[in-house]
Amino acid sequence: MAYEMKEMTGSLFKNERREKDTHAHAKGSALIGGVEYWIDAWTNETKDGQKYQSLKFKAKNERPVGGSMATQVNTQVDHDLDDDVPF
């Protein structure tokens, strides 16, 4: 049986491909509000020495466009609006 992600849950795994300090310590995904997100996580430390996790979420349907991030939009043509307008 295939794994099915449940609403308001996610998983993180150690980033085995981490090469630079800027790369996330862990990566994973979550399902929030019916939208799937990629998660990047870094282990940081406060000035007092207390460790914490910093998280970054990005919708899985986002993709780079023209050097920036833009949300991919699924569009449907409403055939009821089709008419003979030339423009």
C-alpha positions, 0 to 999 in steps of 0.5 A: 500500500502506498503512503498517503499523507494526512492533512496537517502532517509532514515528515522531515529527513536528514539532508544527505546531500548537504554540501554548504552551510546554507543548505538545509539540515533536513528536508521533507514535505507536508500537507496543509489546507489541501496543499502539498509543501516542500519543507527545508529545516535548519538547526540553529542556536540562540545567543544563549546556546538554546537550539531551535529549528528554523523552517521554510515552506514552499508549495510543491506547485511553485516553479521558477519562471524568468529567474523568480518564483511564481505559482503555477496556475491551472487554468481551464477554458470555459467553453460557454464563453467561446464566441466569435470575438476576433480578439 
